[in-house]
Amino acid sequence: MSRRLSIVCTMIVFVFVSAASGCSSASSPGVASHSGAAGIQKSPQSLGSWTTKASMPTARSSLAAGVINGIFYAVGGSDVDFQPSDALEAYDPATDTWTTKAPMPTPRDGLAAGVVNGILYVVGGEFGSPLPSATAILEAYNPITDAWTRKADMPRARENLAAGVINGELYVIGGDTSGNSRHRHYFRTLEAYDPATDTWTTKAPMPEARTRLAVAVIGGILYVVGGDNTNGIRKSVEAYDPATNTWTRKADMPTPRDVLAASVLGGKLYAVGGGTNNGDPSAAVEAYDPVTNTWAVKANMPTARGTLATRVVGTKLYAVGGFNGDTLNTVEAYSRL
Protein backbone atom coordinates (compact mmCIF):
# COMPACT_ATOMS: atom_id res chain seq x y z
CA MET A 1 0.00 0.00 0.00
CA SER A 2 1.42 3.36 -0.91
CA ARG A 3 1.78 6.10 1.68
CA ARG A 4 -0.80 8.18 -0.21
CA LEU A 5 -3.37 5.45 0.30
CA SER A 6 -2.19 4.68 3.82
CA ILE A 7 -2.90 8.25 4.90
CA VAL A 8 -6.56 7.69 4.11
CA CYS A 9 -6.56 4.30 5.80
CA THR A 10 -4.81 5.66 8.88
CA MET A 11 -7.13 8.60 9.42
CA ILE A 12 -10.44 6.97 8.45
CA VAL A 13 -10.36 3.28 9.29
CA PHE A 14 -6.85 2.57 10.55
CA VAL A 15 -6.42 -0.69 8.72
CA PHE A 16 -3.53 -2.50 10.32
CA VAL A 17 -1.54 -4.87 8.22
CA SER A 18 0.05 -8.14 9.10
CA ALA A 19 3.73 -7.41 8.80
CA ALA A 20 7.12 -8.60 9.83
CA SER A 21 8.43 -7.17 13.07
CA GLY A 22 10.83 -4.23 13.06
CA CYS A 23 14.49 -4.87 12.54
CA SER A 24 17.85 -3.19 12.84
CA SER A 25 21.43 -4.07 12.07
CA ALA A 26 22.57 -2.35 15.27
CA SER A 27 23.51 -4.28 18.35
CA SER A 28 21.99 -2.93 21.53
CA PRO A 29 24.05 -2.49 24.69
CA GLY A 30 20.89 -3.12 26.64
CA VAL A 31 17.74 -1.29 27.63
CA ALA A 32 17.68 0.60 30.91
CA SER A 33 15.11 -0.37 33.50
CA HIS A 34 11.58 0.99 33.27
CA SER A 35 10.95 4.19 35.18
CA GLY A 36 7.46 3.55 36.48
CA ALA A 37 3.84 3.34 35.42
CA ALA A 38 1.99 6.00 33.50
CA GLY A 39 1.17 9.15 35.45
CA ILE A 40 -1.26 12.00 34.83
CA GLN A 41 -0.56 15.21 36.67
CA LYS A 42 -3.42 16.05 39.02
CA SER A 43 -2.41 19.53 40.19
CA PRO A 44 -4.17 22.52 38.55
CA GLN A 45 -2.63 23.35 35.19
CA SER A 46 -3.23 26.09 32.63
CA LEU A 47 -4.95 24.48 29.64
CA GLY A 48 -3.64 27.15 27.26
CA SER A 49 -5.44 28.52 24.22
CA TRP A 50 -5.41 28.32 20.41
CA THR A 51 -5.71 30.97 17.68
CA THR A 52 -6.12 30.57 13.93
CA LYS A 53 -3.37 31.96 11.68
CA ALA A 54 -2.90 32.58 7.95
CA SER A 55 -3.40 29.38 5.95
CA MET A 56 -0.45 27.62 4.35
CA PRO A 57 -0.48 28.27 0.57
CA THR A 58 -0.30 24.57 -0.35
CA ALA A 59 -2.54 22.13 1.52
CA ARG A 60 -0.46 19.14 2.62
CA SER A 61 -0.45 16.18 4.96
CA SER A 62 2.48 13.97 6.06
CA LEU A 63 4.77 16.98 5.81
CA ALA A 64 7.85 17.93 7.86
CA ALA A 65 8.98 21.21 9.37
CA GLY A 66 11.86 23.15 10.89
CA VAL A 67 12.48 26.59 12.37
CA ILE A 68 15.38 28.82 11.38
CA ASN A 69 15.82 32.34 12.79
CA GLY A 70 12.19 32.56 13.86
CA ILE A 71 10.78 31.37 10.51
CA PHE A 72 8.71 28.17 10.25
CA TYR A 73 9.57 26.08 7.16
CA ALA A 74 6.96 23.55 5.96
CA VAL A 75 8.46 21.03 3.55
CA GLY A 76 7.18 18.18 1.38
CA GLY A 77 4.15 16.09 2.23
CA SER A 78 1.21 14.69 0.33
CA ASP A 79 -0.94 17.09 -1.72
CA VAL A 80 -4.73 17.09 -2.25
CA ASP A 81 -4.33 14.44 -4.96
CA PHE A 82 -2.26 12.24 -2.57
CA GLN A 83 0.88 12.85 -4.62
CA PRO A 84 4.29 13.54 -3.03
CA SER A 85 4.98 17.28 -2.87
CA ASP A 86 8.21 19.24 -3.40
CA ALA A 87 6.77 22.39 -1.79
CA LEU A 88 8.82 24.46 0.63
CA GLU A 89 6.92 27.36 2.18
CA ALA A 90 8.07 29.68 4.95
CA TYR A 91 5.83 31.23 7.59
CA ASP A 92 6.77 34.40 9.49
CA PRO A 93 4.79 34.57 12.76
CA ALA A 94 5.72 38.24 13.18
CA THR A 95 3.74 39.21 10.06
CA ASP A 96 1.43 36.16 9.81
CA THR A 97 2.48 35.68 6.18
CA TRP A 98 3.80 32.87 3.98
CA THR A 99 6.53 32.93 1.32
CA THR A 100 7.24 30.28 -1.32
CA LYS A 101 10.83 29.05 -1.38
CA ALA A 102 12.93 26.87 -3.72
CA PRO A 103 11.20 23.49 -4.12
CA MET A 104 12.79 20.40 -2.64
CA PRO A 105 14.67 18.42 -5.33
CA THR A 106 12.93 15.13 -4.44
CA PRO A 107 9.13 15.33 -3.93
CA ARG A 108 8.15 13.08 -1.01
CA ASP A 109 5.77 12.56 1.88
CA GLY A 110 6.13 10.73 5.18
CA LEU A 111 9.52 12.42 5.58
CA ALA A 112 11.35 13.88 8.61
CA ALA A 113 13.36 17.07 9.13
CA GLY A 114 15.70 18.78 11.57
CA VAL A 115 17.72 21.99 11.74
CA VAL A 116 21.47 22.02 12.44
CA ASN A 117 23.46 25.26 12.38
CA GLY A 118 20.86 27.12 10.38
CA ILE A 119 20.46 24.43 7.70
CA LEU A 120 17.25 22.42 7.22
CA TYR A 121 17.95 18.71 6.70
CA VAL A 122 15.15 16.64 5.14
CA VAL A 123 15.43 12.85 5.18
CA GLY A 124 13.59 9.71 4.09
CA GLY A 125 9.94 9.50 3.12
CA GLU A 126 8.10 8.03 0.18
CA PHE A 127 8.58 9.15 -3.40
CA GLY A 128 7.96 8.01 -6.97
CA SER A 129 4.93 7.32 -9.11
CA PRO A 130 3.12 5.15 -10.10
CA LEU A 131 5.01 2.71 -7.84
CA PRO A 132 6.11 4.72 -4.78
CA SER A 133 8.78 3.42 -2.46
CA ALA A 134 10.61 4.40 0.69
CA THR A 135 13.75 6.48 0.16
CA ALA A 136 17.03 7.05 1.99
CA ILE A 137 17.59 10.48 0.42
CA LEU A 138 18.96 13.33 2.56
CA GLU A 139 18.77 16.88 1.19
CA ALA A 140 19.82 20.12 2.89
CA TYR A 141 18.27 23.56 2.44
CA ASN A 142 20.16 26.80 3.04
CA PRO A 143 17.74 29.70 3.67
CA ILE A 144 20.42 32.31 2.96
CA THR A 145 20.98 31.11 -0.61
CA ASP A 146 17.49 29.57 -1.04
CA ALA A 147 19.20 26.48 -2.46
CA TRP A 148 19.29 22.72 -1.85
CA THR A 149 22.27 20.33 -1.64
CA ARG A 150 22.25 16.51 -1.80
CA LYS A 151 23.95 14.83 1.17
CA ALA A 152 24.95 11.26 2.07
CA ASP A 153 22.01 8.87 1.94
CA MET A 154 20.64 7.44 5.17
CA PRO A 155 21.84 3.81 5.58
CA ARG A 156 18.32 2.36 5.64
CA ALA A 157 15.52 3.59 3.38
CA ARG A 158 12.30 4.25 5.30
CA GLU A 159 9.20 6.42 5.45
CA ASN A 160 6.89 7.65 8.21
CA LEU A 161 9.95 8.15 10.39
CA ALA A 162 10.82 10.94 12.85
CA ALA A 163 13.91 13.01 13.64
CA GLY A 164 15.45 15.12 16.39
CA VAL A 165 18.66 17.10 16.76
CA ILE A 166 21.12 16.57 19.62
CA ASN A 167 24.55 18.22 19.89
CA GLY A 168 24.70 19.16 16.23
CA GLU A 169 23.68 15.74 14.90
CA LEU A 170 20.42 14.60 13.28
CA TYR A 171 18.94 11.48 14.92
CA VAL A 172 16.50 9.59 12.69
CA ILE A 173 14.26 6.97 14.28
CA GLY A 174 11.66 4.33 13.39
CA GLY A 175 9.47 4.27 10.31
CA ASP A 176 8.49 1.58 7.84
CA THR A 177 9.04 0.45 4.28
CA SER A 178 6.56 0.74 1.46
CA GLY A 179 4.89 -2.47 0.43
CA ASN A 180 1.75 -4.52 0.70
CA SER A 181 0.53 -6.22 3.86
CA ARG A 182 3.06 -9.04 3.54
CA HIS A 183 6.09 -6.92 2.80
CA ARG A 184 5.81 -3.86 5.06
CA HIS A 185 8.39 -3.75 7.86
CA TYR A 186 8.32 -1.64 11.02
CA PHE A 187 11.71 -0.42 12.21
CA ARG A 188 13.45 0.00 15.54
CA THR A 189 16.32 1.64 13.70
CA LEU A 190 18.12 4.72 15.08
CA GLU A 191 20.75 6.36 12.88
CA ALA A 192 22.63 9.61 13.51
CA TYR A 193 23.89 11.99 10.82
CA ASP A 194 26.87 14.30 11.40
CA PRO A 195 26.76 17.29 9.01
CA ALA A 196 30.38 18.13 9.78
CA THR A 197 31.57 14.88 8.19
CA ASP A 198 28.53 14.02 6.03
CA THR A 199 28.47 10.55 7.60
CA TRP A 200 25.96 8.28 9.36
CA THR A 201 26.35 6.13 12.50
CA THR A 202 24.02 3.36 13.65
CA LYS A 203 22.92 3.61 17.29
CA ALA A 204 21.12 1.33 19.76
CA PRO A 205 17.72 0.37 18.30
CA MET A 206 14.50 1.55 19.89
CA PRO A 207 13.01 -1.15 22.18
CA GLU A 208 9.68 -1.18 20.33
CA ALA A 209 9.47 -0.98 16.54
CA ARG A 210 7.05 1.70 15.41
CA THR A 211 6.09 3.94 12.53
CA ARG A 212 4.08 7.20 12.27
CA LEU A 213 5.62 8.19 15.59
CA ALA A 214 6.65 11.58 16.96
CA VAL A 215 9.93 12.74 18.49
CA ALA A 216 11.11 15.65 20.63
CA VAL A 217 14.42 16.47 22.35
CA ILE A 218 14.60 17.85 25.90
CA GLY A 219 17.87 18.34 27.75
CA GLY A 220 19.84 16.28 25.27
CA ILE A 221 17.45 13.29 25.59
CA LEU A 222 15.41 12.08 22.62
CA TYR A 223 11.80 11.18 23.50
CA VAL A 224 9.73 8.94 21.22
CA VAL A 225 5.94 9.00 21.62
CA GLY A 226 3.04 7.15 20.03
CA GLY A 227 3.02 5.62 16.58
CA ASP A 228 1.85 2.18 15.50
CA ASN A 229 3.11 -1.30 14.65
CA THR A 230 1.68 -4.79 14.26
CA ASN A 231 0.25 -4.51 17.79
CA GLY A 232 -1.81 -1.43 16.90
CA ILE A 233 -1.66 2.22 17.90
CA ARG A 234 0.80 2.93 20.70
CA LYS A 235 0.77 5.09 23.83
CA SER A 236 4.25 4.08 24.97
CA VAL A 237 7.06 6.60 25.51
CA GLU A 238 10.74 5.71 25.25
CA ALA A 239 13.73 7.96 25.92
CA TYR A 240 17.17 7.69 24.32
CA ASP A 241 20.35 9.02 25.97
CA PRO A 242 23.15 9.50 23.41
CA ALA A 243 25.75 9.70 26.19
CA THR A 244 25.14 6.07 27.16
CA ASN A 245 23.51 4.82 23.92
CA THR A 246 20.65 3.34 25.97
CA TRP A 247 16.86 3.54 26.09
CA THR A 248 14.52 3.98 29.09
CA ARG A 249 10.76 3.44 29.26
CA LYS A 250 8.78 6.46 30.50
CA ALA A 251 5.18 7.13 31.58
CA ASP A 252 2.68 6.23 28.88
CA MET A 253 0.90 8.98 26.97
CA PRO A 254 -2.74 9.15 28.18
CA THR A 255 -4.25 8.91 24.67
CA PRO A 256 -2.80 6.27 22.30
CA ARG A 257 -2.16 7.95 18.94
CA ASP A 258 -0.26 7.58 15.69
CA VAL A 259 0.38 10.16 12.94
CA LEU A 260 0.76 12.75 15.70
CA ALA A 261 3.28 15.58 16.08
CA ALA A 262 5.45 16.61 19.01
CA SER A 263 7.31 19.79 20.00
CA VAL A 264 8.93 21.23 23.11
CA LEU A 265 7.40 24.28 24.79
CA GLY A 266 8.49 25.51 28.21
CA GLY A 267 10.62 22.42 28.83
CA LYS A 268 7.72 20.04 28.23
CA LEU A 269 6.91 17.74 25.33
CA TYR A 270 3.57 18.55 23.69
CA ALA A 271 1.96 15.64 21.82
CA VAL A 272 -0.50 17.14 19.33
CA GLY A 273 -3.27 15.60 17.24
CA GLY A 274 -2.94 12.28 15.46
CA GLY A 275 -5.23 9.33 14.92
CA THR A 276 -6.93 7.22 17.60
CA ASN A 277 -7.89 3.56 17.99
CA ASN A 278 -11.50 4.21 17.01
CA GLY A 279 -10.46 5.59 13.61
CA ASP A 280 -11.09 9.28 14.30
CA PRO A 281 -8.67 12.17 13.81
CA SER A 282 -7.67 13.54 17.19
CA ALA A 283 -7.65 17.09 18.58
CA ALA A 284 -5.90 15.96 21.77
CA VAL A 285 -3.02 17.94 23.22
CA GLU A 286 -1.13 16.35 26.11
CA ALA A 287 2.05 17.64 27.74
CA TYR A 288 4.81 15.46 29.22
CA ASP A 289 7.05 16.76 32.00
CA PRO A 290 10.37 14.86 31.99
CA VAL A 291 11.21 16.09 35.49
CA THR A 292 8.17 14.45 37.11
CA ASN A 293 7.56 11.78 34.45
CA THR A 294 3.89 12.80 34.27
CA TRP A 295 1.39 13.94 31.65
CA ALA A 296 -1.14 16.78 31.77
CA VAL A 297 -4.12 17.34 29.47
CA LYS A 298 -4.14 20.68 27.61
CA ALA A 299 -6.64 22.60 25.48
CA ASN A 300 -7.74 20.64 22.43
CA MET A 301 -6.55 21.82 19.04
CA PRO A 302 -9.48 23.54 17.24
CA THR A 303 -9.09 21.33 14.15
CA ALA A 304 -8.82 17.60 14.80
CA ARG A 305 -6.21 16.13 12.44
CA GLY A 306 -3.30 13.77 12.00
CA THR A 307 -0.21 13.73 9.75
CA LEU A 308 0.41 17.36 10.71
CA ALA A 309 3.65 19.17 11.56
CA THR A 310 4.36 21.23 14.67
CA ARG A 311 7.20 23.52 15.69
CA VAL A 312 7.70 26.17 18.37
CA VAL A 313 8.58 29.76 17.47
CA GLY A 314 9.12 32.05 20.43
CA THR A 315 6.44 31.29 23.01
CA LYS A 316 3.92 29.63 20.68
CA LEU A 317 3.50 26.18 19.21
CA TYR A 318 2.35 26.17 15.57
CA ALA A 319 0.34 23.26 14.14
CA VAL A 320 0.39 23.19 10.33
CA GLY A 321 -1.38 21.12 7.67
CA GLY A 322 -2.51 17.54 8.19
CA PHE A 323 -5.43 15.31 7.26
CA ASN A 324 -8.90 14.67 8.74
CA GLY A 325 -10.71 13.32 5.68
CA ASP A 326 -9.48 16.35 3.74
CA THR A 327 -5.91 17.48 3.11
CA LEU A 328 -5.51 20.69 5.10
CA ASN A 329 -3.69 24.01 4.87
CA THR A 330 -4.85 24.93 8.38
CA VAL A 331 -2.48 26.80 10.71
CA GLU A 332 -3.26 27.13 14.42
CA ALA A 333 -1.07 28.52 17.21
CA TYR A 334 -1.05 27.37 20.83
CA SER A 335 -0.10 29.55 23.80
CA ARG A 336 0.39 28.19 27.33
CA LEU A 337 -1.03 31.34 28.99
Backbone hydrogen bonds, N-H to C=O, Kabsch-Sander energy under -0.5 kcal/mol:
donor,donor_aa,acceptor,acceptor_aa,energy
6,S,2,S,-2.5
7,I,3,R,-1.9
8,V,4,R,-0.8
9,C,5,L,-2.1
10,T,6,S,-2.9
11,M,7,I,-2.4
12,I,8,V,-2.0
13,V,8,V,-0.5
13,V,9,C,-1.2
14,F,9,C,-4.3
16,F,14,F,-0.5
19,A,17,V,-0.8
20,A,184,R,-0.9
32,A,247,W,-2.5
35,S,249,R,-1.5
41,Q,295,W,-4.0
49,S,335,S,-2.4
51,T,333,A,-2.1
53,K,331,V,-2.8
56,M,329,N,-2.7
59,A,57,P,-0.6
60,R,328,L,-2.1
61,S,78,S,-2.0
62,S,307,T,-2.0
63,L,307,T,-0.7
64,A,75,V,-2.4
66,G,73,Y,-1.6
68,I,71,I,-2.2
71,I,68,I,-1.5
72,F,91,Y,-2.6
73,Y,66,G,-3.4
73,Y,71,I,-0.5
74,A,72,F,-0.6
74,A,89,E,-2.9
75,V,64,A,-2.8
75,V,73,Y,-0.5
76,G,87,A,-2.4
77,G,108,R,-2.8
78,S,61,S,-3.4
79,D,83,Q,-2.6
82,F,79,D,-2.3
85,S,77,G,-2.9
89,E,74,A,-2.3
90,A,99,T,-3.2
91,Y,72,F,-3.4
92,D,97,T,-2.7
95,T,92,D,-1.0
96,D,92,D,-1.7
97,T,92,D,-1.2
99,T,90,A,-2.3
101,K,88,L,-2.9
104,M,86,D,-3.0
108,R,85,S,-1.9
109,D,126,E,-1.8
110,G,62,S,-1.7
111,L,62,S,-0.7
112,A,123,V,-2.2
114,G,121,Y,-2.0
116,V,119,I,-2.2
119,I,116,V,-1.5
120,L,141,Y,-2.3
121,Y,114,G,-3.2
121,Y,119,I,-0.6
122,V,139,E,-3.0
123,V,112,A,-2.8
124,G,137,I,-1.9
125,G,158,R,-2.2
126,E,109,D,-3.0
127,F,133,S,-2.2
133,S,127,F,-2.3
135,T,125,G,-2.4
138,L,151,K,-0.5
139,E,122,V,-2.5
140,A,149,T,-2.9
141,Y,120,L,-3.0
142,N,147,A,-2.7
146,D,142,N,-1.5
147,A,142,N,-1.3
149,T,140,A,-2.2
151,K,138,L,-2.7
154,M,136,A,-3.1
157,A,155,P,-0.5
158,R,135,T,-1.6
159,E,176,D,-3.0
160,N,110,G,-2.3
161,L,110,G,-0.9
162,A,173,I,-2.0
164,G,171,Y,-2.2
166,I,169,E,-2.2
169,E,166,I,-1.7
170,L,193,Y,-2.3
171,Y,164,G,-3.5
171,Y,169,E,-0.6
172,V,170,L,-0.5
172,V,191,E,-3.2
173,I,162,A,-2.9
174,G,189,T,-2.1
175,G,210,R,-2.2
176,D,159,E,-2.5
177,T,185,H,-1.2
179,G,1,M,-0.8
183,H,180,N,-1.7
184,R,180,N,-1.2
186,Y,20,A,-0.9
187,F,175,G,-2.6
188,R,23,C,-0.7
189,T,23,C,-0.6
191,E,172,V,-2.3
192,A,201,T,-3.0
193,Y,170,L,-3.0
194,D,199,T,-2.7
197,T,194,D,-1.0
198,D,194,D,-1.7
199,T,194,D,-1.2
201,T,192,A,-2.2
203,K,190,L,-2.9
206,M,188,R,-3.0
209,A,207,P,-0.5
210,R,187,F,-1.7
211,T,228,D,-2.5
212,R,160,N,-2.1
213,L,160,N,-0.6
214,A,225,V,-2.1
216,A,223,Y,-1.9
218,I,221,I,-2.3
221,I,218,I,-1.6
222,L,240,Y,-2.3
223,Y,216,A,-3.4
223,Y,221,I,-0.6
224,V,238,E,-3.0
225,V,214,A,-2.7
226,G,236,S,-1.2
227,G,257,R,-2.4
228,D,211,T,-2.3
229,N,232,G,-1.4
232,G,229,N,-2.1
234,R,227,G,-3.3
237,V,250,K,-0.6
238,E,224,V,-1.9
239,A,248,T,-2.9
240,Y,222,L,-3.1
241,D,246,T,-2.5
244,T,241,D,-0.9
245,N,241,D,-1.7
246,T,241,D,-1.2
247,W,30,G,-0.5
248,T,239,A,-2.2
250,K,237,V,-2.8
253,M,235,K,-3.2
257,R,234,R,-1.8
258,D,275,G,-1.7
259,V,212,R,-1.6
260,L,212,R,-0.7
261,A,272,V,-2.1
263,S,270,Y,-1.6
265,L,263,S,-0.5
265,L,268,K,-2.4
268,K,265,L,-1.3
269,L,288,Y,-2.2
270,Y,263,S,-3.4
270,Y,268,K,-0.5
271,A,269,L,-0.6
271,A,286,E,-3.1
272,V,261,A,-3.2
272,V,270,Y,-0.6
273,G,284,A,-2.4
274,G,305,R,-2.7
275,G,258,D,-2.4
276,T,280,D,-2.1
279,G,276,T,-1.7
282,S,274,G,-3.1
286,E,271,A,-1.9
287,A,296,A,-3.0
288,Y,269,L,-3.2
289,D,294,T,-2.9
293,N,289,D,-1.8
294,T,289,D,-1.1
295,W,39,G,-2.0
296,A,287,A,-2.1
298,K,285,V,-2.9
299,A,47,L,-3.0
301,M,283,A,-2.8
304,A,302,P,-0.7
305,R,282,S,-2.2
306,G,323,F,-2.3
307,T,259,V,-2.3
308,L,259,V,-0.6
309,A,320,V,-2.2
311,R,318,Y,-1.5
313,V,316,K,-2.4
316,K,313,V,-1.8
317,L,334,Y,-2.2
318,Y,311,R,-3.1
318,Y,316,K,-0.5
319,A,332,E,-3.2
320,V,309,A,-3.1
320,V,318,Y,-0.5
321,G,330,T,-2.2
322,G,60,R,-2.7
323,F,306,G,-2.5
324,N,326,D,-1.6
328,L,322,G,-2.7
332,E,319,A,-2.2
333,A,51,T,-3.1
334,Y,317,L,-3.3
335,S,49,S,-2.7
336,R,315,T,-0.5
